[in-house]
Amino acid sequence: MWQSVWSDSSTAEKIVIAIILIVTGLAIPVIPIVWLARIIAR
């Protein structure tokens, strides 16, 4: 499924997909850190 979506998409769409993947990849480890920091701050 992903292979067909990737080959059919334009360069701009590939850039958007890459940015979304990078942002989610960075956000996943940050969210629990922020959550723990709030608990500790109380």
ABEGO torsion letter per residue (X at the ends): XAAAAAAABBAAAAAAAAAAAAAAAAAAAAAAAAAAAAAAAX
